[in-house]
């Protein structure tokens, strides 16, 4: 990520993601699922045998979803010919 920030390839746009809205999340997941996970924000828990949630998981998921929505919108509006949302946490 440091290399991309230092010298992004031609045509690459680095952007700070925004959190996805409830409506955007509900377009893919049920409102009940979103409400359940949102209610667990800030906690550490095991959702099922294969899926853990840490204190920052909800915020990370909102930001990742917002980045993906904005990438698709960029293509849909013609602002971009294609898009790829590389989403990763930056250490504090």
Helices and strands as residue ranges (DSSP letters): H 2-6, H 22-26, H 31-39, E 45-48, E 51-53, H 57-76
